[in-house]
């Protein structure tokens, strides 16, 4: 049985906004703060890096063209030097397929074409937060038998021992555990965890599921298994005695 236990105290999610267009930055900041987020704004890549060195962030929204560099450079710095698990959304006027692919390959989680629409932007921020296991209100502990995931600090314990997981394996684990008993197609998992459509090679999901099984030691001896449903996907289910 899944146990999602709340710990006391509200923690508003912190969003770092890298945007040199002041009018655009003010608009996005207004939308996000009205929706309950804390927003920290920087107008250049160098200032954004300084911001991240001082202020822990939950989500980053990056413009592409900046006065001193590019959003891609900021993203690469995030992934290489600071935080591999930080969810990142690109918000830019660059709308070619090549640009989208380049950003995703560099480690972006989503891509929004300017000018953004309020409802869509807020929905994408909320979705990326869910995929990363971020809580909008009370921080949560997710438990499944011998597995405990603390979404407030992205800490994963298996039989009381901390386990290191990649960003996508961690997001996949949360998605699978929270959907215990449900048949999850590879296409669904690609959309929920990777934020992309089904055209991406679905063998990517198979590889991550296999690694997640090993890392979390989800096997019949613990009372649960992740069953492969031929030509459909996966289902986390309880093993009956």
C-alpha positions as CSV (number, residue, x, y, z in Angstrom):
1,X,0.0,0.0,0.0
2,X,1.3,3.5,-0.8
3,X,1.6,5.9,2.0
4,X,1.8,9.6,1.1
5,X,2.5,11.4,4.4
6,X,2.5,15.1,4.7
7,X,5.0,16.9,6.9
8,X,4.0,20.1,8.6
9,X,4.5,23.5,7.0
10,X,3.9,25.0,3.6
11,X,6.8,25.5,1.2
12,X,6.1,27.6,-1.8
13,X,8.0,26.5,-4.8
14,X,10.9,28.8,-5.9
15,X,11.2,29.6,-9.6
16,X,14.3,31.2,-11.2
17,X,13.4,33.3,-14.2
18,X,16.1,34.2,-16.7
19,X,14.7,36.9,-19.0
20,X,16.2,40.1,-20.3
21,X,12.9,41.6,-21.6
22,X,11.7,43.5,-18.6
23,X,8.1,43.7,-19.7
24,X,8.0,39.9,-20.4
25,X,9.7,39.2,-17.0
26,X,7.2,41.4,-15.2
27,X,4.3,39.6,-16.9
28,X,5.6,36.1,-16.1
29,X,6.4,37.1,-12.6
30,X,2.9,38.4,-12.1
31,X,1.3,35.2,-13.4
32,X,3.5,33.0,-11.3
33,X,3.3,34.9,-8.0
34,X,-0.5,35.2,-8.4
35,X,-0.5,31.4,-8.7
36,X,1.5,31.0,-5.5
37,X,5.1,30.7,-6.6
38,X,8.1,32.6,-5.3
39,X,9.9,34.1,-8.4
40,X,13.6,35.2,-8.5
41,X,14.5,37.2,-11.7
42,X,17.8,37.6,-13.4
43,X,18.5,39.6,-16.7
44,X,21.7,37.9,-17.7
45,X,23.3,34.4,-17.6
46,X,26.1,35.7,-15.2
47,X,23.5,37.1,-12.8
48,X,21.4,34.0,-13.0
49,X,24.4,31.8,-12.1
50,X,25.1,34.1,-9.2
51,X,21.5,33.8,-8.2
52,X,21.6,30.0,-8.2
53,X,24.7,30.0,-6.1
54,X,22.9,31.9,-3.4
55,X,19.3,30.8,-3.7
56,X,18.1,27.2,-4.1
57,X,15.5,26.9,-6.8
58,X,12.8,24.3,-7.6
59,X,12.2,25.2,-11.3
60,X,14.1,27.3,-13.8
61,X,12.5,29.2,-16.8
62,X,15.1,30.3,-19.3
63,X,15.1,32.7,-22.3
64,X,17.4,31.7,-25.2
65,X,19.0,35.0,-26.3
66,X,20.6,37.0,-23.4
67,X,22.9,40.0,-23.4
68,X,26.0,38.1,-22.3
69,X,25.3,34.5,-23.5
70,X,22.5,32.1,-24.2
71,X,20.0,30.1,-22.2
72,X,21.7,27.0,-23.5
73,X,24.9,28.0,-21.7
74,X,22.9,28.6,-18.5
75,X,21.3,25.2,-18.9
76,X,24.7,23.5,-19.5
77,X,26.1,25.2,-16.4
78,X,23.1,24.0,-14.3
79,X,23.5,20.4,-15.5
80,X,27.3,20.3,-15.2
81,X,28.0,22.3,-12.1
82,X,25.0,22.7,-9.9
83,X,21.9,20.5,-10.2
84,X,21.1,17.6,-12.5
85,X,17.6,17.3,-11.1
86,X,16.4,20.9,-11.4
87,X,13.4,21.1,-13.9
88,X,14.1,23.5,-16.7
89,X,11.6,25.1,-19.1
90,X,12.7,27.1,-22.1
91,X,10.6,30.2,-23.0
92,X,11.7,31.6,-26.3
93,X,10.7,32.9,-29.7
94,X,12.9,30.3,-31.4
95,X,10.4,27.8,-32.7
96,X,12.3,25.6,-35.2
97,X,12.4,21.8,-34.6
98,X,16.2,22.0,-34.5
99,X,16.1,24.5,-31.6
100,X,13.6,22.4,-29.7
101,X,15.7,19.2,-30.1
102,X,18.9,21.0,-29.2
103,X,17.4,22.4,-26.0
104,X,16.0,18.9,-25.0
105,X,19.3,17.2,-25.7
106,X,21.0,19.8,-23.6
107,X,18.8,18.8,-20.7
108,X,15.7,21.0,-20.9
109,X,12.4,19.4,-19.7
110,X,9.9,21.5,-21.6
111,X,9.8,24.2,-24.3
112,X,7.3,27.1,-24.6
113,X,7.1,29.3,-27.7
114,X,6.7,33.1,-27.0
115,X,4.5,34.8,-26.6
116,X,3.4,32.4,-23.8
117,X,-0.3,32.1,-22.9
118,X,-1.0,32.4,-19.2
119,X,-3.1,29.2,-18.7
120,X,-0.6,27.1,-20.8
121,X,2.4,28.4,-19.0
122,X,1.0,27.8,-15.6
123,X,-0.1,24.3,-16.6
124,X,3.3,23.5,-17.9
125,X,5.0,24.7,-14.7
126,X,2.6,22.6,-12.6
127,X,3.1,19.6,-14.8
128,X,6.9,19.8,-14.7
129,X,6.7,20.2,-10.9
130,X,4.6,17.0,-10.7
131,X,7.0,15.1,-12.8
132,X,9.8,16.2,-10.5
133,X,7.9,15.2,-7.5
134,X,7.6,18.7,-6.2
135,X,4.9,19.6,-3.7
136,X,2.9,22.9,-3.9
137,X,1.8,22.7,-0.4
138,X,2.9,20.4,2.4
139,X,6.1,18.4,1.6
140,X,5.5,14.8,1.1
141,X,7.0,11.4,1.9
142,X,6.1,8.6,-0.5
143,X,6.4,5.1,0.9
144,X,6.2,1.8,-0.8
145,X,7.1,-1.2,1.4
146,X,10.9,-0.8,1.8
147,X,11.1,2.4,-0.3
148,X,10.8,6.0,1.0
149,X,11.0,9.0,-1.2
150,X,11.2,12.4,0.5
151,X,10.2,14.9,-2.3
152,X,11.2,17.9,-0.2
153,X,14.9,17.1,-0.7
154,X,14.7,14.4,-3.4
155,X,16.1,11.8,-1.0
156,X,15.5,8.1,-1.8
157,X,15.9,5.4,0.9
158,X,15.8,1.7,0.2
159,X,15.7,-0.4,3.3
160,X,16.9,2.6,5.2
161,X,19.9,3.2,3.0
162,X,20.2,6.2,0.7
163,X,20.2,5.4,-3.1
164,X,21.5,7.7,-5.7
165,X,19.3,8.0,-8.8
166,X,19.4,9.9,-12.0
167,X,16.9,12.8,-12.5
168,X,14.7,10.8,-14.9
169,X,14.9,7.6,-12.8
170,X,13.7,9.6,-9.8
171,X,10.8,11.1,-11.7
172,X,9.9,7.8,-13.1
173,X,9.9,6.2,-9.7
174,X,7.5,8.8,-8.3
175,X,5.2,8.4,-11.3
176,X,5.1,4.6,-11.1
177,X,4.6,4.4,-7.4
178,X,1.9,7.1,-7.3
179,X,0.0,5.1,-10.0
180,X,0.2,1.7,-8.3
181,X,-2.2,-0.8,-9.9
182,X,-2.7,1.3,-13.1
183,X,-1.5,0.1,-16.5
184,X,1.0,2.8,-17.7
185,X,1.8,2.8,-21.4
186,X,5.2,3.7,-22.6
187,X,3.7,6.7,-24.4
188,X,2.1,7.9,-21.1
189,X,5.4,7.6,-19.3
190,X,7.2,9.4,-22.0
191,X,4.7,12.3,-21.7
192,X,4.6,12.3,-17.9
193,X,8.3,11.9,-17.1
194,X,10.1,13.2,-20.2
195,X,7.5,15.7,-21.3
196,X,7.7,14.6,-24.9
197,X,5.3,12.9,-27.4
198,X,5.4,9.2,-28.3
199,X,7.7,9.7,-31.3
200,X,10.7,9.4,-29.0
201,X,12.1,5.8,-28.9
202,X,10.0,3.9,-26.3
203,X,13.0,1.7,-25.6
204,X,14.2,4.6,-23.5
205,X,11.4,3.8,-21.0
206,X,12.3,0.1,-20.9
207,X,15.9,0.9,-20.0
208,X,14.9,3.3,-17.2
209,X,12.2,0.9,-15.8
210,X,14.8,-1.9,-15.7
211,X,17.3,0.4,-13.8
212,X,14.6,1.6,-11.5
213,X,13.7,-2.0,-10.5
214,X,17.3,-2.7,-9.6
215,X,17.9,0.6,-7.7
216,X,14.7,0.3,-5.6
217,X,14.9,-3.5,-5.3
218,X,11.3,-3.8,-6.4
219,X,10.8,-7.6,-6.6
220,X,8.4,-10.2,-5.4
221,X,10.4,-10.8,-2.2
222,X,9.5,-7.2,-1.1
223,X,5.8,-7.8,-1.8
224,X,5.6,-5.8,-5.0
225,X,6.6,-6.1,-8.7
226,X,6.6,-4.0,-11.8
227,X,4.9,-6.2,-14.3
228,X,5.6,-5.9,-18.0
229,X,2.4,-6.0,-19.9
230,X,3.2,-7.2,-23.5
231,X,2.7,-4.4,-26.1
232,X,1.1,-2.1,-23.5
233,X,3.5,-1.0,-20.8
234,X,4.0,-1.5,-17.1
235,X,2.0,-1.9,-13.9
236,X,3.2,-1.7,-10.3
237,X,1.2,-4.4,-8.4
238,X,1.2,-6.1,-5.1
239,X,2.3,-9.7,-5.0
240,X,-0.2,-11.9,-3.4
241,X,1.0,-14.6,-1.0
